[in-house]
Amino acid sequence: KTYFEWMNNIQPWCVSRQLWWGHRIPAWFGPDNKIFVEHNQSDAEKAAELHYGKKVKLVQDEDVLDTWFSSALWPFSTLGWPDNTKDLKKYYPTNVLVTGFDIIFFWVARMMMMGMHFMDDEVPFKEVYIHALVRDDKGQKMSKSKGNVLDPLDLSMKYGADSLRFTLTAMAAQGRDIKLSEERIAGYRNFSTKIWNGCKFLEFNECISELDNELNFVKLQVNKWIIDIYNQLNFKVKKSIVEYKFNDAADALYQFIWRDYCDWYIEFIKPIFNNPEDIESQKETKSVSIKIMKNVLLMLHPIMPYVTEEIFENLFRSNRLVISSPWPKLIKTEASLKNGIGLTIDIVSAIRSIRVEKNIPNKSRPTIILKNVSQEKKTIIEDNNNLIVNLAKLNQIKFASEQDEENEKSIITTIDEITLMIPTDGLIDVEAERNRLNKELASINNEIEIIEKRLNNSSFVEKAPLNIIEDVKSKKMVFDQRKSEIEKALVNL
């Protein structure tokens, strides 16, 4: 809309600036200040000689054409135009222009106009990616007078260039400005550390060989699971980049590396590496784990080039630069990738959440009872029994028949139609836990009451800056969420 409004409703704009750089205005003044506008000084002198009947000294206007006039010539003037150079033939027109929305009519429209005028109606680019504007953490435009400028060089020195790059990419949702803060960048520095530690784990366990793209003999459920998740990731990242949804690509990579690979997959394969007798399982897992990690780092490379190159060179001993590597392929296997790891993760996650909510000590190893379990799900749970017991810190898993009554002194939850029960006898002090939660609830209710008084105060709402009001509302949302969690926990107790 902005673009076509400028094209269809074009208005005169100021053509000159009092600057020391740019294209000088092609106007020359004679002795009596008569103006001669020509293509160059030689033509101006000829026009002046014809007018005055003799040669005269001309003085060119000292101002330059408007900045956006020079910028409009950028796509071709930087390639040697008006000469028909090799660079001009090779690089004009280009595919994509990347810019902010605030200069669509200043720059994008003018470049299109100049391209069509000077380059035989050939536009300088086919697509325009309108990116977000980077503001401070309060959403205000950065300025030196406000003292809220975040210098990218300073941030790179402090947190690493990759952390800054990933932060900007992860927050670059289309149509929304970026509210940049040092806390976010510090958080993504932790992501770099997570990647490095995951790769060090592979190095420590001598995961150096790779399987071919055609994996015909993958038999372990955990390896089938990570290959299946990786293939989905490869498709999603590629699709997101093609659609310019770079934040979606960054988020998918972050979730896979941090959660699926480092938090779950590495924990699943530790027992395999610690079992020296199962040579075949070790061989398969070492090969799959390094193949997946290398491929994911190739996908991550455009966003985080430094840490990925560093890992390939120093940990994986690669003799090829990542930047010159092709995009990783999907991993195909003749064996079915069907697995039950998803259900295993759901059960472990649910038990961990209950332990946190009910304040169950880490040293306690409860027995869980599962009810309403189909034969297919029972087989999955039995196949992954050791994983669930070790990761959820259990004593054992029991299966109850449909006729068995639920123990009143049990914590009960539902996972994928399965009823999961944890008997509480001797596990937690119910009365002490109820008192602790009631005390926390009283404190939160007090905080909510204070916040509601501020928001109901018309003087505060009218006079306070918008960002302060938003901060107060955000705090209330956090307290409301925690209140809901405590009330739910009390009902369960």
C-alpha positions as CSV (number, residue, x, y, z in Angstrom):
1,K,0.0,0.0,0.0
2,T,2.8,2.4,0.9
3,Y,4.7,1.6,-2.3
4,F,1.7,2.1,-4.7
5,E,0.6,5.2,-2.9
6,W,3.9,6.8,-3.7
7,M,3.9,5.6,-7.3
8,N,0.3,6.6,-8.1
9,N,0.2,9.8,-6.1
10,I,3.7,11.1,-6.7
11,Q,4.5,14.5,-5.3
12,P,7.5,16.9,-5.8
13,W,10.2,16.4,-3.2
14,C,13.2,18.4,-2.2
15,V,15.9,17.6,-4.7
16,S,19.0,19.1,-2.9
17,R,20.9,18.7,0.3
18,Q,23.7,20.8,1.8
19,L,26.1,17.9,2.1
20,W,29.7,17.3,1.1
21,W,29.1,14.0,-0.7
22,G,26.7,12.7,-3.4
23,H,25.9,13.6,-7.0
24,R,26.5,17.3,-7.5
25,I,23.6,19.2,-9.0
26,P,24.2,19.6,-12.8
27,A,23.6,23.4,-12.7
28,W,26.3,26.1,-13.5
29,F,26.0,29.8,-12.9
30,G,27.2,32.4,-15.3
31,P,28.7,35.9,-14.4
32,D,25.2,37.3,-14.1
33,N,23.9,34.2,-12.2
34,K,22.1,32.9,-15.2
35,I,21.7,29.1,-14.7
36,F,22.8,26.5,-17.3
37,V,21.6,23.0,-16.7
38,E,23.4,20.4,-18.8
39,H,24.6,16.8,-18.7
40,N,28.2,17.8,-17.9
41,Q,30.5,20.9,-17.6
42,S,31.6,20.8,-21.2
43,D,28.0,21.1,-22.5
44,A,27.3,23.8,-20.0
45,E,30.3,25.8,-21.2
46,K,29.2,25.5,-24.8
47,A,25.7,26.7,-23.9
48,A,27.1,29.7,-22.0
49,E,29.4,30.6,-24.9
50,L,26.4,30.5,-27.3
51,H,24.4,32.7,-24.9
52,Y,27.1,35.3,-24.1
53,G,28.9,35.2,-27.5
54,K,32.2,34.5,-25.8
55,K,33.8,32.1,-23.3
56,V,32.9,32.8,-19.7
57,K,33.8,31.3,-16.3
58,L,31.1,29.1,-14.9
59,V,30.6,28.1,-11.2
60,Q,28.8,24.8,-10.5
61,D,26.2,24.7,-7.7
62,E,27.9,23.4,-4.6
63,D,24.9,21.4,-3.3
64,V,24.3,17.8,-4.1
65,L,21.2,16.0,-5.2
66,D,19.0,14.5,-2.5
67,T,20.5,11.4,-0.7
68,W,17.7,9.2,-2.0
69,F,18.5,10.2,-5.6
70,S,21.9,8.7,-5.2
71,S,20.5,5.7,-3.4
72,A,18.0,5.1,-6.2
73,L,20.9,4.5,-8.6
74,W,22.6,2.1,-6.2
75,P,21.6,-1.3,-7.9
76,F,23.4,-0.4,-11.1
77,S,25.7,2.6,-10.4
78,T,27.8,0.4,-8.0
79,L,28.4,-2.1,-10.9
80,G,30.1,0.3,-13.3
81,W,27.0,1.8,-15.0
82,P,26.7,3.7,-17.4
83,D,29.4,1.4,-18.9
84,N,28.2,-2.1,-19.8
85,T,30.6,-3.9,-17.4
86,K,31.0,-7.6,-16.6
87,D,29.7,-6.9,-13.1
88,L,26.6,-5.2,-14.5
89,K,25.9,-8.2,-16.7
90,K,26.4,-10.7,-13.9
91,Y,24.8,-9.0,-10.9
92,Y,21.9,-6.9,-12.4
93,P,19.1,-7.6,-11.8
94,T,19.3,-9.3,-8.4
95,N,16.8,-11.5,-6.6
96,V,16.0,-9.9,-3.3
97,L,16.2,-6.5,-1.6
98,V,16.3,-6.5,2.2
99,T,15.2,-3.3,3.9
100,G,13.0,-1.7,6.7
101,F,9.5,-0.6,6.1
102,D,10.3,3.0,7.0
103,I,12.1,3.6,3.7
104,I,9.8,1.9,1.2
105,F,8.9,5.2,-0.5
106,F,12.3,6.8,0.0
107,W,14.4,4.0,-1.4
108,V,12.5,0.9,-2.7
109,A,10.1,2.9,-5.0
110,R,12.9,5.2,-6.2
111,M,15.2,2.3,-7.1
112,M,12.4,0.6,-9.0
113,M,11.7,3.9,-10.8
114,M,15.4,4.5,-11.7
115,G,15.8,0.9,-12.8
116,M,12.9,1.0,-15.2
117,H,14.1,4.4,-16.5
118,F,17.8,3.7,-17.0
119,M,18.0,-0.1,-17.5
120,D,15.4,-0.6,-20.3
121,D,12.4,-1.3,-18.0
122,E,14.3,-4.0,-16.2
123,V,13.5,-3.8,-12.4
124,P,16.5,-4.1,-10.1
125,F,15.0,-6.9,-7.9
126,K,12.0,-9.3,-7.9
127,E,11.3,-9.6,-4.2
128,V,11.6,-7.2,-1.2
129,Y,12.0,-8.6,2.3
130,I,10.6,-5.9,4.7
131,H,12.4,-6.7,8.0
132,A,11.6,-5.5,11.5
133,L,13.1,-2.4,13.1
134,V,15.3,-2.9,16.1
135,R,14.2,-1.0,19.2
136,D,15.1,-1.0,22.9
137,D,13.5,-3.4,25.3
138,K,10.7,-0.9,26.0
139,G,9.9,-0.6,22.3
140,Q,11.4,2.9,21.9
141,K,13.5,3.9,19.0
142,M,17.2,4.0,19.9
143,S,18.9,7.4,20.1
144,K,22.0,8.8,21.6
145,S,20.1,11.5,23.4
146,K,18.0,9.0,25.2
147,G,21.0,6.9,26.0
148,N,19.3,3.7,25.0
149,V,21.5,2.7,22.1
150,L,22.8,-0.9,22.1
151,D,26.0,-1.0,20.0
152,P,26.3,-4.3,18.0
153,L,30.1,-4.2,18.3
154,D,29.9,-3.9,22.1
155,L,27.3,-6.7,22.2
156,S,29.4,-8.9,20.0
157,M,32.5,-8.4,22.2
158,K,30.5,-9.2,25.4
159,Y,28.2,-12.1,24.2
160,G,29.7,-13.2,20.9
161,A,28.5,-12.3,17.4
162,D,26.6,-15.6,17.0
163,S,24.5,-14.9,20.1
164,L,23.6,-11.5,18.7
165,R,22.8,-12.9,15.2
166,F,20.6,-15.6,16.6
167,T,18.8,-13.2,18.9
168,L,17.9,-10.9,16.0
169,T,16.9,-13.8,13.7
170,A,14.8,-15.5,16.4
171,M,12.9,-12.2,17.0
172,A,12.5,-11.1,13.4
173,A,8.8,-12.1,13.0
174,Q,7.2,-10.4,10.0
175,G,5.3,-7.3,10.8
176,R,6.6,-6.9,14.3
177,D,9.5,-4.7,15.6
178,I,12.3,-6.3,17.7
179,K,12.5,-5.3,21.3
180,L,16.2,-6.0,22.0
181,S,17.6,-6.5,25.4
182,E,20.9,-7.7,26.7
183,E,19.1,-10.4,28.8
184,R,17.8,-12.1,25.5
185,I,21.3,-12.0,24.0
186,A,22.8,-13.5,27.1
187,G,20.1,-16.3,26.9
188,Y,21.2,-17.2,23.4
189,R,24.8,-17.2,24.5
190,N,23.7,-20.1,26.7
191,F,22.4,-21.8,23.5
192,S,25.9,-21.6,22.0
193,T,27.3,-23.2,25.2
194,K,24.6,-25.9,25.0
195,I,25.6,-26.7,21.4
196,W,29.3,-26.9,22.3
197,N,28.7,-29.2,25.3
198,G,26.5,-31.5,23.1
199,C,29.3,-31.8,20.6
200,K,31.9,-32.3,23.3
201,F,29.8,-35.2,24.5
202,L,30.0,-36.8,21.0
203,E,33.7,-36.2,20.9
204,F,34.2,-37.8,24.3
205,N,32.3,-40.9,23.3
206,E,34.3,-41.1,20.0
207,C,31.3,-40.5,17.7
208,I,33.4,-39.9,14.6
209,S,32.1,-42.3,11.9
210,E,29.0,-41.5,9.9
211,L,26.4,-43.7,8.3
212,D,25.4,-43.1,4.6
213,N,22.2,-41.2,3.8
214,E,20.6,-44.6,3.2
215,L,20.3,-46.2,6.6
216,N,19.1,-49.8,6.1
217,F,19.8,-51.2,9.5
218,V,18.6,-48.7,12.1
219,K,16.9,-50.9,14.8
220,L,16.9,-48.9,18.0
221,Q,13.7,-46.9,18.7
222,V,15.6,-43.9,20.0
223,N,17.6,-43.6,16.8
224,K,14.5,-44.0,14.7
225,W,12.9,-41.2,16.7
226,I,15.8,-38.7,16.3
227,I,16.0,-39.4,12.5
228,D,12.2,-38.9,12.2
229,I,12.4,-35.6,14.1
230,Y,15.5,-34.5,12.1
231,N,13.7,-35.1,8.8
232,Q,10.8,-33.0,9.9
233,L,13.2,-30.3,11.0
234,N,15.0,-30.3,7.7
235,F,11.8,-29.7,5.8
236,K,10.6,-27.0,8.2
237,V,13.8,-25.0,8.2
238,K,14.1,-25.1,4.4
239,K,10.5,-24.1,4.0
240,S,10.8,-21.2,6.5
241,I,13.9,-19.8,4.8
242,V,12.2,-19.9,1.4
243,E,9.2,-18.1,2.8
244,Y,11.4,-15.5,4.6
245,K,10.2,-16.7,8.0
246,F,13.6,-16.7,9.5
247,N,12.3,-16.6,13.1
248,D,10.5,-19.9,12.4
249,A,13.7,-21.4,11.2
250,A,15.6,-20.2,14.2
251,D,12.9,-21.4,16.6
252,A,12.8,-24.9,15.0
253,L,16.6,-25.3,15.3
254,Y,16.6,-24.0,18.9
255,Q,13.9,-26.4,20.0
256,F,15.5,-29.4,18.2
257,I,19.0,-28.8,19.5
258,W,18.1,-27.8,23.1
259,R,15.1,-30.0,23.8
260,D,15.0,-33.0,21.4
261,Y,18.8,-33.6,21.0
262,C,20.6,-32.3,24.1
263,D,17.9,-32.8,26.8
264,W,16.3,-36.0,25.5
265,Y,18.4,-37.8,22.9
266,I,21.7,-37.5,24.7
267,E,20.0,-38.7,28.0
268,F,18.5,-41.7,26.1
269,I,21.8,-42.8,24.6
270,K,24.0,-42.5,27.7
271,P,23.0,-46.0,28.9
272,I,23.9,-47.4,25.4
273,F,27.4,-45.8,25.6
274,N,27.8,-47.0,29.1
275,N,27.1,-50.6,28.1
276,P,30.4,-52.0,26.6
277,E,28.8,-55.4,25.8
278,D,26.3,-54.1,23.2
279,I,28.7,-53.3,20.4
280,E,26.1,-53.2,17.6
281,S,23.9,-50.7,19.4
282,Q,26.9,-48.5,20.2
283,K,28.0,-48.6,16.6
284,E,24.6,-47.6,15.3
285,T,24.1,-44.9,17.9
286,K,27.5,-43.3,17.4
287,S,27.0,-43.1,13.7
288,V,23.4,-41.7,13.9
289,S,24.2,-39.2,16.6
290,I,27.2,-37.6,14.8
291,K,25.3,-37.6,11.4
292,I,22.3,-35.8,12.9
293,M,24.4,-33.2,14.8
294,K,26.6,-32.4,11.8
295,N,23.5,-32.0,9.5
296,V,21.8,-29.8,12.0
297,L,24.9,-27.6,12.4
298,L,24.9,-27.2,8.6
299,M,21.4,-25.8,8.8
300,L,22.3,-23.6,11.7
301,H,25.4,-22.2,10.0
302,P,23.7,-19.2,8.1
303,I,22.6,-17.9,11.5
304,M,25.5,-18.9,13.7
305,P,28.6,-19.1,11.3
306,Y,31.4,-18.8,13.9
307,V,30.5,-21.5,16.4
308,T,29.6,-24.0,13.7
309,E,32.9,-23.5,11.8
310,E,34.7,-23.7,15.2
311,I,33.0,-27.0,16.1
312,F,33.6,-28.6,12.7
313,E,37.3,-27.7,12.7
314,N,38.3,-28.3,16.3
315,L,35.9,-31.1,17.5
316,F,34.9,-32.9,14.3
317,R,38.3,-32.4,12.7
318,S,36.7,-31.5,9.4
319,N,39.0,-30.5,6.5
320,R,36.1,-28.7,4.7
321,L,34.6,-25.4,5.6
322,V,31.0,-25.4,6.6
323,I,30.3,-22.4,4.4
324,S,31.2,-24.3,1.3
325,S,29.2,-27.4,2.2
326,P,25.9,-28.3,0.5
327,W,22.6,-28.2,2.3
328,P,22.1,-31.5,4.3
329,K,19.8,-34.1,2.8
330,L,16.9,-36.0,4.5
331,I,18.1,-39.2,6.0
332,K,16.3,-42.1,4.3
333,T,16.1,-45.6,5.7
334,E,14.3,-48.7,4.4
335,A,13.3,-49.6,8.0
336,S,10.2,-48.0,9.4
337,L,10.8,-45.0,11.6
338,K,7.8,-45.8,13.8
339,N,8.8,-45.6,17.4
340,G,7.4,-45.0,20.9
341,I,9.8,-42.4,22.2
342,G,7.2,-39.7,22.0
343,L,5.0,-41.6,24.6
344,T,8.1,-42.2,26.7
345,I,8.9,-38.5,26.8
346,D,5.3,-37.6,27.7
347,I,5.4,-40.0,30.7
348,V,8.8,-38.8,32.0
349,S,7.8,-35.1,31.5
350,A,4.5,-35.7,33.4
351,I,6.3,-37.4,36.3
352,R,9.0,-34.7,36.5
353,S,6.2,-32.0,36.6
354,I,4.4,-33.8,39.4
355,R,7.7,-34.1,41.4
356,V,8.2,-30.3,41.1
357,E,4.6,-29.4,41.8
358,K,4.3,-31.7,44.8
359,N,7.8,-31.0,46.1
360,I,8.7,-34.7,46.0
361,P,12.4,-35.0,47.1
362,N,14.9,-36.0,44.4
363,K,16.1,-38.9,46.5
364,S,12.6,-40.4,46.6
365,R,12.0,-43.2,44.0
366,P,8.3,-43.7,43.8
367,T,6.5,-46.6,42.1
368,I,4.0,-45.5,39.4
369,I,0.9,-47.4,38.5
370,L,-0.5,-47.2,34.9
371,K,-4.1,-48.0,34.1
372,N,-6.2,-48.0,30.9
373,V,-3.1,-49.0,28.8
374,S,-3.7,-50.4,25.3
375,Q,-1.6,-53.4,24.3
376,E,0.4,-51.3,21.8
377,K,1.2,-48.6,24.4
378,K,2.0,-51.3,27.0
379,T,4.6,-52.8,24.6
380,I,6.2,-49.4,24.1
381,I,6.4,-48.7,27.8
382,E,7.9,-52.2,28.5
383,D,10.4,-51.7,25.7
384,N,11.5,-48.4,27.2
385,N,11.0,-49.4,30.9
386,N,14.7,-48.7,31.8
387,L,14.7,-45.3,30.2
388,I,11.5,-44.2,32.0
389,V,12.7,-45.6,35.4
390,N,16.1,-43.9,35.1
391,L,15.0,-40.5,33.7
392,A,12.0,-40.1,36.0
393,K,13.9,-41.6,39.1
394,L,11.4,-44.3,39.8
395,N,11.5,-47.5,41.7
396,Q,9.4,-49.4,39.2
397,I,6.4,-49.3,36.8
398,K,3.3,-51.4,37.5
399,F,0.3,-52.0,35.3
400,A,-3.2,-52.1,36.9
401,S,-6.2,-53.8,35.4
402,E,-9.3,-51.8,34.6
403,Q,-11.1,-53.5,37.6
404,D,-8.5,-52.3,40.1
405,E,-9.7,-49.3,42.1
406,E,-7.7,-46.1,42.2
407,N,-5.9,-45.5,45.5
408,E,-7.4,-42.4,47.3
409,K,-3.9,-41.5,48.5
410,S,-2.5,-41.1,45.0
411,I,-1.5,-38.3,42.7
412,I,-3.4,-38.9,39.5
413,T,-2.9,-37.5,36.0
414,T,-3.8,-38.6,32.4
415,I,-1.3,-39.0,29.6
416,D,-2.6,-39.9,26.1
417,E,-5.7,-41.7,27.6
418,I,-3.4,-43.5,30.2
419,T,-4.2,-43.0,33.9
420,L,-1.0,-42.5,35.8
421,M,-1.0,-42.8,39.6
422,I,1.7,-42.1,42.1
423,P,0.8,-43.4,45.7
424,T,1.7,-40.7,48.2
425,D,2.1,-42.9,51.3
426,G,5.4,-42.0,52.8
427,L,6.3,-40.0,49.8
428,I,5.3,-36.5,50.8
429,D,4.0,-34.7,53.9
430,V,0.6,-33.7,52.5
431,E,-0.2,-31.3,55.4
432,A,3.2,-29.6,55.3
433,E,2.9,-29.2,51.5
434,R,-0.6,-27.8,51.8
435,N,0.6,-25.2,54.4
436,R,3.5,-24.2,52.1
437,L,1.2,-23.7,49.1
438,N,-1.4,-21.8,51.1
439,K,1.4,-19.5,52.4
440,E,2.6,-18.8,48.8
441,L,-0.9,-18.3,47.6
442,A,-1.5,-15.6,50.3
443,S,1.6,-13.8,49.2
444,I,0.6,-13.9,45.5
445,N,-2.9,-12.7,46.3
446,N,-1.4,-9.7,48.1
447,E,0.8,-8.8,45.1
448,I,-2.3,-9.1,42.8
449,E,-4.3,-6.8,45.0
450,I,-1.5,-4.1,45.0
451,I,-1.3,-4.3,41.1
452,E,-5.1,-4.1,40.7
453,K,-5.2,-1.0,42.9
454,R,-2.6,0.7,40.6
455,L,-4.5,-0.3,37.4
456,N,-7.8,0.9,38.8
457,N,-6.2,4.2,39.7
458,S,-7.3,6.6,36.9
459,S,-4.5,9.0,37.7
460,F,-1.8,6.3,37.3
461,V,-3.4,5.0,34.0
462,E,-3.6,8.5,32.5
463,K,-0.1,9.8,33.5
464,A,2.1,6.7,33.4
465,P,4.0,6.0,30.2
466,L,2.5,3.2,28.1
467,N,5.5,0.9,28.6
468,I,5.2,1.2,32.4
469,I,1.5,0.2,32.3
470,E,2.3,-2.7,30.0
471,D,5.0,-3.9,32.5
472,V,2.5,-3.8,35.4
473,K,-0.1,-5.8,33.3
474,S,2.6,-8.3,32.4
475,K,3.5,-8.8,36.1
476,K,-0.2,-9.4,36.9
477,M,-0.4,-12.0,34.2
478,V,2.6,-13.9,35.7
479,F,1.0,-13.7,39.2
480,D,-2.4,-14.9,37.9
481,Q,-0.7,-17.8,36.1
482,R,1.2,-18.9,39.3
483,K,-2.0,-18.5,41.4
484,S,-3.9,-20.8,39.0
485,E,-1.0,-23.4,39.3
486,I,-1.1,-23.3,43.1
487,E,-4.9,-23.6,43.3
488,K,-4.7,-26.6,41.0
489,A,-2.0,-28.2,43.2
490,L,-4.1,-27.6,46.3
491,V,-7.1,-29.3,44.7
492,N,-4.9,-32.3,43.8
493,L,-3.7,-32.5,47.4
